[in-house]
């Protein structure tokens, strides 16, 4: 991805330094992800809804890549839906090369539903095949990442945060705040000054 280092720097400038403050209108009419009917209280994704304020005010930006997502997200729509993504807190490796994350995401997806002798790979195969098992910040086996720390996690893709309410890019920016929460969320498109 050309210009990815510049893109993430411009998004950081657009978002601003932590701690950030947002108007009530921005926070509740645009930034916050509303609770969908399918997100039950015991669903780990409900924790994202609880953590989103800290992610917005304190989070830092990292590149993320789709491993798999609800198919309806790839068409214009209104419903927020889940996706499995990967990211790394190691911006020295991935900050300028988010395509490396996409390669890892593709390797993970190819494991889906396959028989694996290795217990770590077998766990990912089962998780991706079930599509209903939620994993929050599960470390990707190092043999797939070049020994760099990469996490796989589920997110809620908020339609209001997508240009045109459709997921049409496999790579995008995520907000993480590992000092406060294991949850993550997609950076709302309002803070994308350039296509990312």
DARA-V708899 format. One record per residue. RES is the residue in one small letter. NEAR is the number of other ideal C-beta (glycine too) atoms within 10 Angstrom. Layout:
# DARA-V708899
res:RES near:NEAR
res:RES near:NEAR
This chain:
# DARA-V708899
res:x near:16
res:x near:7
res:x near:13
res:x near:18
res:x near:14
res:x near:11
res:x near:20
res:x near:21
res:x near:13
res:x near:16
res:x near:18
res:x near:15
res:x near:11
res:x near:13
res:x near:21
res:x near:12
res:x near:7
res:x near:12
res:x near:9
res:x near:12
res:x near:9
res:x near:15
res:x near:10
res:x near:7
res:x near:9
res:x near:14
res:x near:15
res:x near:11
res:x near:10
res:x near:14
res:x near:23
res:x near:18
res:x near:21
res:x near:11
res:x near:14
res:x near:15
res:x near:6
res:x near:12
res:x near:18
res:x near:10
res:x near:6
res:x near:6
res:x near:16
res:x near:15
res:x near:20
res:x near:16
res:x near:14
res:x near:24
res:x near:18
res:x near:10
res:x near:19
res:x near:22
res:x near:13
res:x near:17
res:x near:22
res:x near:23
res:x near:18
res:x near:16
res:x near:24
res:x near:16
res:x near:19
res:x near:22
res:x near:27
res:x near:30
res:x near:25
res:x near:23
res:x near:27
res:x near:17
res:x near:18
res:x near:16
res:x near:8
res:x near:14
res:x near:21
res:x near:12
res:x near:10
res:x near:13
res:x near:15
res:x near:8
res:x near:13
res:x near:22
res:x near:18
res:x near:22
res:x near:18
res:x near:24
res:x near:26
res:x near:25
res:x near:26
res:x near:24
res:x near:15
res:x near:13
res:x near:14
res:x near:9
res:x near:16
res:x near:25
res:x near:16
res:x near:17
res:x near:14
res:x near:24
res:x near:15
res:x near:19
res:x near:27
res:x near:19
res:x near:14
res:x near:21
res:x near:25
res:x near:13
res:x near:18
res:x near:25
res:x near:14
res:x near:11
res:x near:21
res:x near:16
res:x near:10
res:x near:13
res:x near:7
res:x near:13
res:x near:6
res:x near:12
res:x near:8
res:x near:15
res:x near:18
res:x near:14
res:x near:16
res:x near:25
res:x near:19
res:x near:15
res:x near:21
res:x near:21
res:x near:14
res:x near:11
res:x near:11
res:x near:8
res:x near:13
res:x near:16
res:x near:15
res:x near:17
res:x near:15
res:x near:18
res:x near:11
res:x near:22
res:x near:17
res:x near:12
res:x near:11
res:x near:19
res:x near:23
res:x near:11
res:x near:7
res:x near:17
res:x near:13
res:x near:24
res:x near:22
res:x near:21
res:x near:23
res:x near:24
res:x near:23
res:x near:24
res:x near:22
res:x near:22
res:x near:17
res:x near:16
res:x near:21
res:x near:20
res:x near:12
res:x near:9
res:x near:17
res:x near:14
res:x near:23
res:x near:11
res:x near:14
res:x near:17
res:x near:17
res:x near:21
res:x near:23
res:x near:21
res:x near:24
res:x near:24
res:x near:19
res:x near:13
res:x near:8
res:x near:13
res:x near:20
res:x near:16
res:x near:27
res:x near:25
res:x near:26
res:x near:21
res:x near:24
res:x near:20
res:x near:17
res:x near:14
res:x near:19
res:x near:19
res:x near:12
res:x near:10
res:x near:9
res:x near:20
